[in-house]
Amino acid sequence: MIDLHTHSIFSDGELLPSELVRRALTKGYEAIAITDHVDISNIDFIIPRIIKACDELNRFGGIKAIPGVEITHVPPETISDLTKEARNLGARIVVAHGETLVEPVAPGTNRASIKAGVDILAHPGLISHEDAAMAHERGVYLEITSRKGHCLSNGHVASVAMKLGTGLVLNTDAHGPQDLITDEEAEKILLAAGIPKEWVNTIFKNSKTIAGMSQKTQGTQ
């Protein structure tokens, strides 16, 4: 399992980065990105601390810890600048909090995040075909999620992405140890979203690509 969207106590998660990474390792993870919530108020505080934690944990092997952020509930007009700032501060993975069905995310967030060139658009809700096509063109991956509530639109996201060839990844959006999943559980979530079994490995490979563990794969298959 490679999970590129998780949270520690630096935002609304339950665990220190060290415990989150340790629990992921015992769950069989190859890599995990710590992507705590940021906006303009805390981005300069969060990223250096996650980098410091990941650098220390990576000294001891067993699992790759990747520093990242999730740009969350900000005005769409600010997403581009925040994405650039996150990368300048050293975030390896930039996730954008998409237009989920269960939270009042500002309309236009999906498109602004894609235009900003984030790595992953998390739980993008009822993403339009136009925005999904733009994500394909710009190499932005759409997320299938195991997170309660956010997962309600998994079927729609999978259907649109498969039709347009947009890359997909599977993440947990973990906030606590109970949210971490195995490869077998991840596969079931993908199949339940309507993704053919023969595409599952490619979606797993997409996560390896973002994590810097393999060459880039185009589309969903």
C-alpha positions, 0 to 999 in steps of 0.5 A: 500500500502506498498512501499519499493523503494522511493527517497527523496531529499537525492538523486534525489527525490523532497521531504524531508523525512517528506513530502514524508512520510506524502504524502504516509500516505494520499495516504493510505500507511501502510509503506514506505521505503526511499531508496535513491541512494548510492555508496561508495561516500555517503553511510555513509552520507545518511543512518544515516540521513534517519534513524534519519528521520524515527525514528522521524516520527515513533514516531507519528504513522499512517505509518511505515517509514523504512530506506533503500538504493538503491545501484546504478550504481556501479561496480558489483564487489563492490555490496557485500561490499556495501550491507554489509556496508549498513546493518552495518550502519543500513539500514533495506532494501537494494535495488539494481538498476537492469539492467533496459532497459532504463539506462546503468547499468553495465552487471552483476549487477543483478547477483552480487546483488543477490549473495550479498543478497540484499532484492530487485532487482529493475527493473531487465530488461530482467533478465535471468532465471538463475539469477531469479532462483538464486534469488529464492534460495537466497530469493531475491525479484524481483521488478515489478515497476510503474516507467516510463521506468523501467516498460517496462520489467514488463511482462518479470520479472513477467513471469520468476518469476512465472515460477520459483517461485521467489518472487515478490514485487510491488514498485513505485520508487517514486521520487515525490508526483505524483509517489505514488499510491493506492492499486487499482492502484498497483493491476492494474499494477500487472494485466497488467504485466500478473500476475493472480488476485489470486496472487496479495494478495501474492505479497502484502504480500511479501512486508509486509514480507520485511517490518517486518509486516508478516511472510515470504511467499514462491514464488509468490503464 
